[in-house]
Amino acid sequence: MKFFRFLRPLLLAIVIVLCFAPRAWAFCGFYVAKADTKLYNKASQVVIARNGDRTVLTMANDFQGEVKDFAMVVPVPTVLQKEQVRVTEPKIIERLDAFSAPRLVEYFDSDPCAPLYEYDRPLALPAPAASNESAGARGRDASLGVTVEARFNVGEYDIVILSAKESGGLETWLQRNGYKIPRGAKQLLKPYVRSSMKFFVAKVNLDKFEKSGYQFLRPLQISYQSPRFMLPIRLGMINATTEQDLIVYILSAEGQAEITNYRTVKIPSDANIPVFVKNEFGEFYKSMFQTVYTKEDKKVGFLEYAWDMSNCDPCSADPLTPEELKQAGVFWLDDNSPNNVTVPPNFRRPLPRSDVFISRLHVRYTRDKFPEDLIFQQTGNRESFQGRYVLQHPFQGELKCQAGREYKRSLPKRFEQEAQTLAKLTNWNIQDIRNKMKLSLSNLRLSWWENFLSWFGLY
Amino acid sequence: MLLKDIRDYQILFLASFLVLGIGTRDWTLRPELIAVAIATSLSTQLVLSLILGRWSFGNNKAQSLNLRSALITSLGLSLLLRADHWTTMAIAVASAIASKFIFRVGEKHFFNPGNFGIICALIFTGDAWVSPGQWGEEWWYGLVFAGTGGMVLQRIGRWDTTAAFLGAYSLLEAIRNLWLGWTWDVYWHRLMSGSLLLFALFMITDPRSMPNSRIGRVIWAMCIAGLTFILRNYFFLSTAVFWALFILAPLTILIDFLWSAPRFSWQRGDEETREYTEVRTEASFDGNFRGNSKEEFFPSAPGASSVQ
């Protein structure tokens, strides 16, 4: 009888271990599609690479109107010299976008009647880094003006760095010099003037632009050193009538970055959704984002991706090469000597990892819910997160065995669960979802007499 | 006896905030870290009390283990501090408890233990952080905090510290808002931070590590508010409020020297407000003042109080 005293706790222990043990095969699925920024009407994209107090900020330029009407005014913490301003290729932002976008993955159910050798397909291995070249552009230096701290030309842009004593004067100066800034800017410029921030003002040099042969305006990249880790968004809201999307890619040496003056919420992830979404992933993601955005009362920022940049699982794009990372603004990769890298004192053995961690934050803002500029902080959080949506394709072949019939019977329940998940995520009409599912999986539903027979255990 | 000691209420509130946080707010709260925090705090408190209790002579009062205070510290740290590894949380909690025994002047520890633990973790480990934005600004959070915090404070009469801190800080932020020229919604947004309110209601009000006299507390709270304002707006620290409390903690000693008053005790209640908490069940008021201990009814001289 002594044996049985140990049996119960032992059984309990076994049950506990089995319930909480990680999945033996952590295969993340085959990559299908991604939801990148092309989905959004007018999404601004900004890349911020930060280490310590040094920041490299890259602003994508998606201006659609007449090039001669373009003017950009950005408050910056310090005066920038021409060495601190560059023009980069839009491709690098596209690469970051593709790498970090929420992704759709698929699994294929194996034949329930066949003997069990699953997972003989190759795992999605992280792609090895390939070599690449980068390009830069330099401009000539010229300086004029009363409160003009610097004036130079970089690529197709004419850049002026201003400091102002008074916002009205600044507005007048800008208008007089041909910068088309919107009305009402004076009120919004005042806080920045009073905080002793400088103004980075860019206009397109039409001659240089025509000579360059580019169709679109290229992103501007500025580097500066300042304890401020913020993104001024209020100026962009001046005459905005609708919600505006902003995607911020924060590249950090420490770990995840988050917003400190608004909540940062992770988007819903790891959801099983019906197979027909394969053709509608963009629509799905837009609806899902709008739904969760509304549910959170439109006043939070969303984390869509947080990962070490040396790998991905599953990969929606190849990881960026060191050259590409440098193009994106990462400046600390070369400084691997102990003097330059401020390694925080650590009691644990350092785990092998790269020095670049990306956080993709998606903020949809309006004037009433986002009164303050965004302030960020880096944390030591190296937990990985990604927006991942799962399609599970049912087995479509002949099902002749008992296990096969059971499998077929379990499918309607699973489909219903997937439909409910989709309806909850996107707020789509559940009946429409069910109809679309019927169309895509019509041959898998049991006919009425099969259903009837199964009740008697005859099928 | 549960819910007789005022600290039981605090434990209840902090625990329900944690549950609320886990249940609704999508934080990076990890239950195993909370377990580590609680275990570390209780064991550290136990060990240090026993060791130091054996060393102290002439102190023949019954040494209570004060596990409740340790539990409050660990719950507070679980709410505010985030870490990647459990060792970070353990270090934070252990240093928090140890600071009560190490940094003392006379009989009083002058560092707020939770605050000390947070600062230690931020300085000495690479993966600790505080998320000021985790709570969000919904008004009802503010009300919940204010309501429950007020209840706690009402019982021990330290609302003056919270009022002084919040009042001074709000005033400074308002002046700055006017100077900068932002609209007032920016101002309210800056103030409706759940972390700030949590700090003001639960952290700065630890009665055992703040100045004893009312005037001292008010001055001390206003100094902390001023330093927080400077650190947040001119040094751009998101964790300004914790650093401010940490830096100004030793000021408690100076203020106690300048304005002396009896020290707060969990068992006795506050001398000034004459509110007594019920720790034991009804003492026998049979006219002979035969309570459980004479010290219950005859307050001793300022400065002499039980070890915490």
Interface residues (C-beta under 8 A of the other chain):
Chain A: S167 Q187 K190 P191 R194 S195 P227 R228 F229 E254 G255 E258 I259 T260 N261 Y262 R263 T264 V265 K266 D297 K299 V300 V343 P344 P345 N346 F347 R348 D368 P371 E372 I375 Q377 T379 G380 N381 R382 E383
Chain B: D26 T28 R82 A83 D84 H85 T87 I91 F124 T125 G126 D127 A128 W129 S131 P132 G133 Q134 W135 G136 E137 E138 W179 L180 G181 W182 T183 D185 V186 H189 R190 S193 F235 F236 S238
